[in-house]
Amino acid sequence: MKKSRLRHYGKVEQNSWCPYQAEFQVADRSCTASLVLWNSLCLEWYRCLDPGVVLKIRNYRMKETYSSRIRSGSENQDQIQIEISLNSQNPTAIISIIPESAVLRGWRLPSLHFNFLTRAELNSSPNGTTCDVIGFVKFVGRPERVLKKG
Protein backbone atom coordinates (compact mmCIF):
# COMPACT_ATOMS: atom_id res chain seq x y z
CA MET A 1 0.00 0.00 0.00
CA LYS A 2 1.21 3.50 -0.79
CA LYS A 3 0.04 6.67 0.91
CA SER A 4 -0.22 10.16 -0.58
CA ARG A 5 -0.09 13.46 1.24
CA LEU A 6 -3.22 14.85 2.79
CA ARG A 7 -4.60 17.35 0.26
CA HIS A 8 -6.82 20.36 0.87
CA TYR A 9 -9.19 20.78 -2.08
CA GLY A 10 -11.63 23.36 -0.77
CA LYS A 11 -12.24 26.94 -1.72
CA VAL A 12 -13.25 29.81 0.54
CA GLU A 13 -16.74 30.06 -0.93
CA GLN A 14 -17.53 26.34 -0.42
CA ASN A 15 -19.41 25.16 2.67
CA SER A 16 -17.41 22.01 3.39
CA TRP A 17 -16.12 22.09 6.96
CA CYS A 18 -13.47 19.48 6.21
CA PRO A 19 -12.34 19.74 2.55
CA TYR A 20 -9.57 17.11 2.59
CA GLN A 21 -8.64 14.18 0.39
CA ALA A 22 -6.04 11.43 0.77
CA GLU A 23 -5.19 8.75 -1.76
CA PHE A 24 -3.80 5.30 -1.03
CA GLN A 25 -2.76 2.46 -3.29
CA VAL A 26 -4.20 -0.86 -2.11
CA ALA A 27 -3.76 -4.32 -3.59
CA ASP A 28 -4.58 -7.97 -3.42
CA ARG A 29 -3.15 -10.73 -5.62
CA SER A 30 -5.55 -9.90 -8.48
CA CYS A 31 -5.01 -6.15 -8.93
CA THR A 32 -4.21 -2.79 -7.40
CA ALA A 33 -6.67 0.03 -6.86
CA SER A 34 -6.65 3.63 -5.79
CA LEU A 35 -8.48 4.16 -2.48
CA VAL A 36 -9.54 7.77 -1.82
CA LEU A 37 -10.60 9.06 1.60
CA TRP A 38 -12.77 12.18 1.53
CA ASN A 39 -13.54 14.90 4.08
CA SER A 40 -13.83 13.89 7.75
CA LEU A 41 -12.67 10.31 7.03
CA CYS A 42 -9.24 11.82 6.37
CA LEU A 43 -9.11 13.25 9.89
CA GLU A 44 -10.21 9.95 11.39
CA TRP A 45 -8.11 7.49 9.36
CA TYR A 46 -5.13 9.18 7.67
CA ARG A 47 -2.64 8.61 10.50
CA CYS A 48 -3.88 5.05 11.17
CA LEU A 49 -3.34 3.73 7.66
CA ASP A 50 0.24 2.76 6.87
CA PRO A 51 1.81 0.34 4.38
CA GLY A 52 1.20 -3.26 5.45
CA VAL A 53 -2.13 -2.62 7.19
CA VAL A 54 -4.94 -4.97 6.11
CA LEU A 55 -8.28 -3.22 5.65
CA LYS A 56 -11.89 -4.32 5.49
CA ILE A 57 -14.07 -1.69 3.81
CA ARG A 58 -17.81 -1.54 3.30
CA ASN A 59 -20.21 1.01 1.78
CA TYR A 60 -17.95 2.47 -0.88
CA ARG A 61 -18.30 3.69 -4.45
CA MET A 62 -16.20 2.34 -7.31
CA LYS A 63 -15.34 4.10 -10.54
CA GLU A 64 -12.53 4.49 -13.03
CA THR A 65 -9.58 6.45 -11.73
CA TYR A 66 -9.37 10.10 -12.70
CA SER A 67 -6.21 9.46 -14.74
CA SER A 68 -7.95 6.77 -16.80
CA ARG A 69 -10.96 9.04 -17.45
CA ILE A 70 -8.72 11.76 -18.95
CA ARG A 71 -6.41 9.30 -20.73
CA SER A 72 -5.12 10.44 -24.09
CA GLY A 73 -5.34 6.96 -25.57
CA SER A 74 -1.62 6.26 -25.90
CA GLU A 75 -1.25 4.65 -22.44
CA ASN A 76 -1.69 0.96 -21.68
CA GLN A 77 -5.41 0.27 -22.10
CA ASP A 78 -5.17 -3.32 -20.74
CA GLN A 79 -4.56 -2.32 -17.12
CA ILE A 80 -7.74 -1.95 -15.06
CA GLN A 81 -7.65 1.31 -13.12
CA ILE A 82 -10.15 1.36 -10.27
CA GLU A 83 -10.85 4.08 -7.73
CA ILE A 84 -12.56 3.17 -4.46
CA SER A 85 -14.14 6.27 -2.90
CA LEU A 86 -14.76 6.30 0.84
CA ASN A 87 -17.02 9.09 2.06
CA SER A 88 -18.33 10.09 5.46
CA GLN A 89 -21.85 10.17 4.01
CA ASN A 90 -23.87 9.04 0.95
CA PRO A 91 -22.96 6.16 1.57
CA THR A 92 -21.23 6.24 4.95
CA ALA A 93 -18.07 4.15 4.56
CA ILE A 94 -17.18 1.59 7.20
CA ILE A 95 -13.46 0.94 7.62
CA SER A 96 -11.92 -1.74 9.84
CA ILE A 97 -8.28 -2.66 10.39
CA ILE A 98 -7.77 -6.44 10.42
CA PRO A 99 -5.10 -7.51 12.95
CA GLU A 100 -2.17 -9.40 11.45
CA SER A 101 -3.05 -12.49 13.50
CA ALA A 102 -6.53 -12.61 11.88
CA VAL A 103 -5.29 -12.49 8.26
CA LEU A 104 -6.04 -15.78 6.50
CA ARG A 105 -3.67 -17.35 3.96
CA GLY A 106 -6.61 -17.93 1.63
CA TRP A 107 -6.85 -14.15 1.10
CA ARG A 108 -3.55 -14.34 -0.81
CA LEU A 109 -2.52 -10.77 0.00
CA PRO A 110 0.73 -9.54 -1.57
CA SER A 111 3.72 -9.31 0.74
CA LEU A 112 5.65 -6.08 1.14
CA HIS A 113 9.28 -6.20 0.09
CA PHE A 114 11.77 -3.66 1.36
CA ASN A 115 15.28 -2.99 0.11
CA PHE A 116 16.93 -1.06 2.94
CA LEU A 117 20.45 0.26 2.36
CA THR A 118 22.92 1.66 4.86
CA ARG A 119 24.52 5.06 4.28
CA ALA A 120 27.71 3.38 2.98
CA GLU A 121 25.74 1.13 0.61
CA LEU A 122 23.69 4.10 -0.60
CA ASN A 123 26.85 6.01 -1.62
CA SER A 124 28.20 3.06 -3.61
CA SER A 125 24.93 1.93 -5.24
CA PRO A 126 24.62 2.33 -9.02
CA ASN A 127 22.63 5.21 -10.50
CA GLY A 128 18.93 4.36 -10.82
CA THR A 129 18.86 1.86 -7.93
CA THR A 130 15.50 1.61 -6.20
CA CYS A 131 15.80 1.35 -2.44
CA ASP A 132 14.13 2.16 0.87
CA VAL A 133 15.76 4.51 3.35
CA ILE A 134 14.92 5.16 6.99
CA GLY A 135 16.27 8.36 8.45
CA PHE A 136 16.06 10.71 11.37
CA VAL A 137 15.05 14.31 10.67
CA LYS A 138 17.44 16.59 12.54
CA PHE A 139 16.38 19.99 11.24
CA VAL A 140 13.63 21.49 9.15
CA GLY A 141 14.12 25.06 7.96
CA ARG A 142 11.43 27.53 7.14
CA PRO A 143 9.79 27.14 3.74
CA GLU A 144 11.14 29.41 1.04
CA ARG A 145 9.89 30.20 -2.42
CA VAL A 146 12.24 30.00 -5.35
CA LEU A 147 11.24 32.40 -8.10
CA LYS A 148 11.61 31.23 -11.66
CA LYS A 149 13.38 33.61 -14.00
CA GLY A 150 12.05 34.06 -17.44
C-alpha positions as CSV (number, residue, x, y, z in Angstrom):
1,M,0.0,0.0,0.0
2,K,1.2,3.5,-0.8
3,K,0.0,6.7,0.9
4,S,-0.2,10.2,-0.6
5,R,-0.1,13.5,1.2
6,L,-3.2,14.8,2.8
7,R,-4.6,17.4,0.3
8,H,-6.8,20.4,0.9
9,Y,-9.2,20.8,-2.1
10,G,-11.6,23.4,-0.8
11,K,-12.2,26.9,-1.7
12,V,-13.2,29.8,0.5
13,E,-16.7,30.1,-0.9
14,Q,-17.5,26.3,-0.4
15,N,-19.4,25.2,2.7
16,S,-17.4,22.0,3.4
17,W,-16.1,22.1,7.0
18,C,-13.5,19.5,6.2
19,P,-12.3,19.7,2.6
20,Y,-9.6,17.1,2.6
21,Q,-8.6,14.2,0.4
22,A,-6.0,11.4,0.8
23,E,-5.2,8.7,-1.8
24,F,-3.8,5.3,-1.0
25,Q,-2.8,2.5,-3.3
26,V,-4.2,-0.9,-2.1
27,A,-3.8,-4.3,-3.6
28,D,-4.6,-8.0,-3.4
29,R,-3.1,-10.7,-5.6
30,S,-5.6,-9.9,-8.5
31,C,-5.0,-6.1,-8.9
32,T,-4.2,-2.8,-7.4
33,A,-6.7,0.0,-6.9
34,S,-6.7,3.6,-5.8
35,L,-8.5,4.2,-2.5
36,V,-9.5,7.8,-1.8
37,L,-10.6,9.1,1.6
38,W,-12.8,12.2,1.5
39,N,-13.5,14.9,4.1
40,S,-13.8,13.9,7.8
41,L,-12.7,10.3,7.0
42,C,-9.2,11.8,6.4
43,L,-9.1,13.2,9.9
44,E,-10.2,9.9,11.4
45,W,-8.1,7.5,9.4
46,Y,-5.1,9.2,7.7
47,R,-2.6,8.6,10.5
48,C,-3.9,5.1,11.2
49,L,-3.3,3.7,7.7
50,D,0.2,2.8,6.9
51,P,1.8,0.3,4.4
52,G,1.2,-3.3,5.5
53,V,-2.1,-2.6,7.2
54,V,-4.9,-5.0,6.1
55,L,-8.3,-3.2,5.7
56,K,-11.9,-4.3,5.5
57,I,-14.1,-1.7,3.8
58,R,-17.8,-1.5,3.3
59,N,-20.2,1.0,1.8
60,Y,-17.9,2.5,-0.9
61,R,-18.3,3.7,-4.4
62,M,-16.2,2.3,-7.3
63,K,-15.3,4.1,-10.5
64,E,-12.5,4.5,-13.0
65,T,-9.6,6.5,-11.7
66,Y,-9.4,10.1,-12.7
67,S,-6.2,9.5,-14.7
68,S,-7.9,6.8,-16.8
69,R,-11.0,9.0,-17.5
70,I,-8.7,11.8,-18.9
71,R,-6.4,9.3,-20.7
72,S,-5.1,10.4,-24.1
73,G,-5.3,7.0,-25.6
74,S,-1.6,6.3,-25.9
75,E,-1.2,4.7,-22.4
76,N,-1.7,1.0,-21.7
77,Q,-5.4,0.3,-22.1
78,D,-5.2,-3.3,-20.7
79,Q,-4.6,-2.3,-17.1
80,I,-7.7,-1.9,-15.1
81,Q,-7.7,1.3,-13.1
82,I,-10.1,1.4,-10.3
83,E,-10.8,4.1,-7.7
84,I,-12.6,3.2,-4.5
85,S,-14.1,6.3,-2.9
86,L,-14.8,6.3,0.8
87,N,-17.0,9.1,2.1
88,S,-18.3,10.1,5.5
89,Q,-21.9,10.2,4.0
90,N,-23.9,9.0,0.9
91,P,-23.0,6.2,1.6
92,T,-21.2,6.2,5.0
93,A,-18.1,4.1,4.6
94,I,-17.2,1.6,7.2
95,I,-13.5,0.9,7.6
96,S,-11.9,-1.7,9.8
97,I,-8.3,-2.7,10.4
98,I,-7.8,-6.4,10.4
99,P,-5.1,-7.5,12.9
100,E,-2.2,-9.4,11.4
101,S,-3.1,-12.5,13.5
102,A,-6.5,-12.6,11.9
103,V,-5.3,-12.5,8.3
104,L,-6.0,-15.8,6.5
105,R,-3.7,-17.3,4.0
106,G,-6.6,-17.9,1.6
107,W,-6.9,-14.2,1.1
108,R,-3.6,-14.3,-0.8
109,L,-2.5,-10.8,0.0
110,P,0.7,-9.5,-1.6
111,S,3.7,-9.3,0.7
112,L,5.6,-6.1,1.1
113,H,9.3,-6.2,0.1
114,F,11.8,-3.7,1.4
115,N,15.3,-3.0,0.1
116,F,16.9,-1.1,2.9
117,L,20.4,0.3,2.4
118,T,22.9,1.7,4.9
119,R,24.5,5.1,4.3
120,A,27.7,3.4,3.0
121,E,25.7,1.1,0.6
122,L,23.7,4.1,-0.6
123,N,26.8,6.0,-1.6
124,S,28.2,3.1,-3.6
125,S,24.9,1.9,-5.2
126,P,24.6,2.3,-9.0
127,N,22.6,5.2,-10.5
128,G,18.9,4.4,-10.8
129,T,18.9,1.9,-7.9
130,T,15.5,1.6,-6.2
131,C,15.8,1.3,-2.4
132,D,14.1,2.2,0.9
133,V,15.8,4.5,3.4
134,I,14.9,5.2,7.0
135,G,16.3,8.4,8.5
136,F,16.1,10.7,11.4
137,V,15.0,14.3,10.7
138,K,17.4,16.6,12.5
139,F,16.4,20.0,11.2
140,V,13.6,21.5,9.2
141,G,14.1,25.1,8.0
142,R,11.4,27.5,7.1
143,P,9.8,27.1,3.7
144,E,11.1,29.4,1.0
145,R,9.9,30.2,-2.4
146,V,12.2,30.0,-5.3
147,L,11.2,32.4,-8.1
148,K,11.6,31.2,-11.7
149,K,13.4,33.6,-14.0
150,G,12.0,34.1,-17.4
